[in-house]
């Protein structure tokens, strides 16, 4: 069954293949990106300084200087 499906996909016109491939690639790429993000977050945890910077929600001190 799998081989006949691949043969069908190869034989259909490109204007049908393109949306099918994009519809499959975007979710797969999103899932892989999410997995890599989670893996990197576990492998490289944030330091306390990084956590404080992100929690402050105001970025660098340049904002205060420009006002």
C-alpha angles and dihedrals in degrees: 000000000000093000093051090051091052090048090051092049092050093049098049119095120272093246088064095040095053099061091042093052093044091048089056100038098051096057092041091050090047092052091047092048091050090049093050090048092052091046092051091047089055095043095044109032120192119263121234091257091053091048091050091048093051093043093051089064093201103092120216127353090254089091092065093046093054095054 
